[in-house]
């Protein structure tokens, strides 16, 4: 309902069924998929339909909830468990807007406001508010920011598991202004709890601002999620980045590309002053031969916001194309030992790069 009211494309619809039981849903052909609460797939469209439900906090963290779904639960009660007022708007079968928490008003005003004090029971909501701030040019209601600060101070964010943090973080990275996500997390005090390595950036305000500008520039270039995270990772010490990647259990593609950026971004940005031997070493250590697509992503991440991009990129592309043209298989047939194979291939690639670049004069 939120995106429809904003005039944005509706990616998915959230259906809530009132006055029904799981047995009735099954009888109508809906397939149950939920374990913690009744969610069903429509027999034809396969869209999700959830029974209206309430929830009660039973333990610390975002897993500690007890759900109640029954025919007597009203739509208003179901909406009351939502995080933000702009997400607590519904439309009934006749097209009437149901807005018990003034979400339409907040949409028009551009405000992210929590629905009720129950917001504090789920620490994931801190991450969600930060992500919505990256998507929409909205402000956060002062009382909502204050509640988020209190949650952070009380240690609620410490209960978040790595997979859920990365889920929200990766989605936030793909929003229009990902910098806003980190700024909101920093302002709320949650950043130091969930992403302490990134929180250290804010010890130097200028460094943090510069990094966030690069991240938003990557978003403007419509970079992939892996490239955007690598843009963030390129400012970190590799050891700190390894710690972050291990704790968040990052997918291999994001982890590997960000670590390569942390190690090689500066050299890539300075590619116009690297000689043929240095270019060969860079291509070799970045495994550009076996992973040319990943190397292209690495170059993208390293050159975001760099004035040297117009010179560095074509020089790297020319060096890689020249080195890749060497027939390593044929050379291997003519050598006798692995060491000789390695040396001959390196020498051939070096010669090819020198020829292509005319020994660094182009």
C-alpha positions in Angstrom: 0.0 0.0 0.0 2.9 2.3 0.8 4.5 2.2 -2.6 1.1 2.5 -4.4 0.3 5.7 -2.5 3.7 7.1 -3.4 3.1 6.3 -7.0 6.0 3.8 -7.1 6.0 0.4 -8.8 4.5 -2.2 -6.5 7.0 -5.1 -6.3 4.9 -7.4 -4.1 1.6 -7.3 -2.2 1.1 -8.2 1.5 -2.2 -10.0 1.9 -3.8 -10.3 5.3 -6.8 -12.6 5.8 -9.2 -11.7 8.6 -11.8 -14.1 10.2 -10.4 -17.3 8.8 -8.8 -20.4 10.3 -5.9 -22.5 8.9 -8.3 -25.3 8.2 -10.5 -23.0 6.1 -7.5 -21.8 4.1 -6.4 -25.3 3.4 -9.9 -26.3 2.4 -9.9 -23.5 -0.2 -6.7 -24.9 -1.7 -4.1 -22.5 -0.1 -0.8 -24.2 0.8 0.7 -23.6 4.2 4.3 -22.4 4.3 4.7 -20.7 7.7 6.2 -22.5 10.7 6.0 -19.8 13.3 2.6 -18.4 12.1 0.1 -19.3 9.5 1.1 -18.1 6.0 -0.4 -19.7 2.9 0.3 -19.7 -0.8 -2.6 -18.8 -3.2 -3.3 -22.0 -5.3 -3.0 -20.1 -8.6 -0.9 -16.9 -8.1 1.4 -18.4 -5.4 1.3 -15.1 -3.6 1.5 -15.2 0.2 -1.6 -14.8 2.3 -1.1 -14.5 6.1 -3.8 -14.8 8.8 -4.3 -11.7 10.8 -2.3 -12.1 14.0 -1.0 -10.4 17.1 2.3 -11.0 18.9 3.7 -10.9 22.4 7.3 -10.5 23.5 8.5 -13.6 25.4 12.3 -13.3 25.3 15.2 -11.1 24.3 16.1 -10.6 20.7 14.0 -10.8 17.5 13.2 -14.5 17.9 11.5 -14.1 21.2 7.9 -13.7 20.1 4.7 -15.6 20.6 2.1 -15.2 17.8 -1.6 -15.5 18.1 -3.6 -16.0 14.9 -7.4 -16.6 15.1 -10.6 -15.5 13.5 -11.2 -12.9 16.2 -8.0 -10.9 15.4 -8.9 -7.7 13.6 -7.1 -6.1 10.7 -6.4 -3.1 13.0 -4.8 -5.4 15.6 -2.6 -6.9 12.8 -1.5 -3.5 11.6 -0.7 -2.5 15.2 2.3 -4.9 15.2 3.9 -3.3 12.1 7.1 -1.3 12.6 6.3 2.1 11.0 3.1 4.0 10.3 3.8 4.1 6.6 3.9 0.3 6.7 0.6 0.0 8.6 -1.7 1.1 5.9 -4.1 -1.4 4.2 -6.8 -1.4 1.5 -9.8 -3.7 1.8 -11.5 -5.6 -1.0 -13.7 -2.6 -1.9 -10.6 -0.4 -2.2 -11.1 1.6 1.0 -8.0 2.8 2.8 -7.6 1.5 6.3 -5.1 3.8 8.2 -5.5 3.5 12.0 -2.1 5.0 12.7 -2.0 8.0 10.3 0.5 6.4 7.9 -0.9 8.4 5.0 -0.2 11.6 6.9 3.4 10.5 7.5 3.8 9.5 3.9 2.8 13.0 2.8 5.0 14.6 5.4 7.9 12.3 4.6 8.3 11.0 8.1 9.4 7.6 9.4 7.5 7.1 12.7 7.1 4.0 14.8 3.6 2.6 15.3 3.7 1.9 19.0 6.1 1.2 21.9 6.1 -2.4 20.8 8.7 -1.2 18.2 11.3 -1.6 20.9 10.7 -5.4 21.2 12.3 -6.2 17.9 15.9 -4.9 17.2 15.6 -5.7 13.5 13.4 -2.7 13.3 16.4 -0.4 13.9 18.0 -1.8 10.7 14.7 -1.5 8.8 14.3 2.1 9.7 17.9 2.8 8.6 17.1 0.9 5.3 14.0 2.9 4.7 15.9 6.1 5.3 18.3 5.0 2.5 15.3 4.4 0.2 13.1 7.4 0.8 14.1 11.1 1.4 12.2 11.0 4.7 13.2 12.3 8.1 13.0 10.1 11.2 10.5 11.3 13.9 12.4 12.5 16.9 10.6 10.1 19.2 11.4 7.2 17.0 15.1 8.1 16.9 15.1 8.4 20.7 13.5 5.0 21.0 16.2 3.5 18.7 18.9 5.1 20.9 17.4 3.6 24.0 17.2 0.2 22.3 20.9 0.4 21.4 21.9 1.5 24.9 19.9 -1.3 26.4 21.8 -3.9 24.3 18.8 -5.0 22.2 20.9 -4.8 19.0 23.4 -7.2 20.5 20.8 -10.0 20.1 20.8 -9.7 16.3 22.2 -12.7 14.4 24.8 -12.2 11.6 22.5 -13.5 8.9 19.8 -11.0 9.7 22.2 -8.1 9.9 23.6 -8.9 6.5 20.1 -9.4 5.0 19.1 -5.9 6.0 22.6 -4.4 5.2 22.7 -5.9 1.7 19.3 -4.6 0.9 20.1 -1.2 2.2 23.3 -1.1 0.1 21.0 -1.4 -3.0 18.9 1.6 -2.1 19.2 5.0 -3.7 21.2 6.6 -0.9 23.0 3.8 1.1 25.0 6.3 3.1 21.8 7.3 4.9 21.5 3.8 6.3 24.9 4.0 8.0 24.3 7.6 9.2 21.0 6.6 10.8 22.7 3.6 12.5 25.5 5.8 13.7 23.1 8.5 15.0 21.1 5.9 16.9 24.1 4.3 18.4 23.4 0.9 16.9 26.3 1.0 14.4 28.8 0.3 17.1 26.9 -2.8 18.2 26.1 -4.4 14.9 29.0 -3.1 12.7 31.8 -1.9 15.0 34.4 -1.9 12.2 32.3 0.5 10.2 31.6 2.6 13.3 35.3 3.3 13.6 35.0 5.4 10.4 33.0 8.0 12.4 35.9 8.7 14.7 37.0 10.8 11.8 34.1 12.8 10.5 35.8 13.8 7.2 36.8 10.2 6.4 33.3 9.0 7.1 31.8 11.7 4.9 34.2 10.9 2.1 33.5 7.2 2.3 29.7 7.7 2.3 30.0 10.0 -0.8 31.8 7.2 -2.6 29.1 4.7 -1.6 26.3 7.0 -2.9 28.3 7.5 -6.1 28.4 3.8 -6.6 24.7 3.8 -6.2 24.3 6.5 -8.8 26.4 4.3 -11.1 23.9 1.5 -10.5 26.7 -0.7 -9.2 26.0 -4.3 -8.0 25.7 -5.1 -4.3 29.1 -6.7 -4.4 30.7 -3.6 -5.9 29.0 -1.3 -3.5 30.2 -3.3 -0.5 33.7 -3.4 -2.0 33.6 0.4 -2.3 32.9 0.5 1.4 35.6 -2.2 2.1 38.3 -0.4 0.2 38.9 2.1 3.0 39.5 -0.6 5.6 42.6 -2.5 6.8 42.2 -6.0 5.3 42.4 -7.6 8.8 39.5 -5.5 10.1 37.6 -6.3 6.9 38.2 -10.0 7.4 36.9 -9.7 10.9 33.7 -8.1 9.7 33.3 -10.6 6.9 33.7 -13.5 9.3 31.3 -12.2 11.9 28.6 -11.3 9.3 29.1 -14.6 7.4 29.3 -12.7 4.2 28.6 -14.5 0.9 31.9 -15.5 -0.8 31.5 -13.1 -3.7 31.0 -10.0 -1.4 33.8 -11.1 1.0 36.4 -11.8 -1.7 35.7 -8.7 -3.8 35.8 -6.4 -0.7 39.1 -7.9 0.5 40.6 -7.5 -2.9 39.5 -3.8 -2.9 41.0 -3.3 0.6 44.3 -4.7 -0.7 44.5 -3.3 -4.2 42.3 -0.3 -4.7 45.0 2.2 -4.3 47.3 0.5 -6.8 44.4 0.3 -9.3 43.7 4.0 -8.9 47.4 4.7 -9.6 47.5 2.3 -12.6 48.6 5.1 -14.9 52.0 5.3 -13.1 52.5 1.5 -12.8 55.1 0.0 -15.2 54.5 -3.3 -17.0 56.0 -5.5 -14.3 53.8 -3.8 -11.6 50.8 -4.2 -13.7 51.6 -7.9 -14.2 52.0 -8.4 -10.5 48.6 -6.7 -9.8 46.8 -8.8 -12.4 48.4 -11.9 -11.0 47.7 -11.3 -7.3 44.1 -10.3 -8.2 43.7 -13.6 -10.2 42.6 -11.7 -13.2 43.4 -14.6 -15.5 40.9 -17.1 -14.0 38.4 -14.4 -12.8 38.3 -11.6 -15.4 34.7 -10.7 -14.5 35.6 -10.3 -10.8 38.6 -8.2 -11.8 36.4 -5.9 -13.8 34.2 -5.5 -10.7 37.3 -4.8 -8.6 38.3 -2.1 -11.0 34.8 -0.6 -10.8 34.9 -0.6 -7.0 38.4 0.9 -6.9 37.8 3.7 -9.4 34.5 5.0 -8.0 35.0 8.7 -7.3 38.7 8.6 -8.5 39.8 11.4 -10.9 42.3 9.0 -12.5 39.5 6.6 -13.6 39.6 7.9 -17.2 43.3 6.9 -17.5 43.6 4.0 -15.1 40.8 1.9 -16.5 41.9 1.8 -20.2 45.5 1.1 -19.1 44.4 -1.8 -17.0 42.1 -3.2 -19.7 44.9 -2.9 -22.3 47.3 -4.7 -20.0 44.9 -7.5 -19.2 43.9 -8.0 -22.8 47.6 -8.2 -23.8 48.5 -10.7 -21.0 45.4 -12.8 -21.6 46.3 -13.2 -25.3 49.4 -15.3 -24.3 48.8 -19.0 -24.9 49.7 -20.4 -21.5 48.8 -23.9 -22.6 51.2 -23.9 -25.5 54.0 -22.5 -23.3 53.4 -25.2 -20.8 53.9 -27.9 -23.4 57.4 -26.6 -24.1 58.6 -26.4 -20.5 59.9 -29.2 -18.3 59.1 -28.2 -14.7 56.3 -26.3 -13.0 58.8 -23.5 -12.1 59.9 -23.2 -15.7 56.3 -23.1 -16.9 55.5 -20.3 -14.4 58.6 -18.3 -15.4 58.0 -18.7 -19.1 54.3 -17.7 -18.9 55.2 -14.6 -16.7 57.9 -13.5 -19.2 55.6 -13.9 -22.1 52.8 -11.9 -20.4 55.3 -9.2 -19.3 56.5 -8.9 -22.9 52.9 -8.7 -24.2 52.0 -5.9 -21.7 55.2 -4.0 -22.6 54.4 -4.2 -26.3 50.8 -3.2 -25.8 51.7 -0.2 -23.6 55.0 0.5 -25.4 56.9 0.1 -22.1 54.6 2.5 -20.2 54.8 5.4 -22.7 51.1 5.2 -23.5 
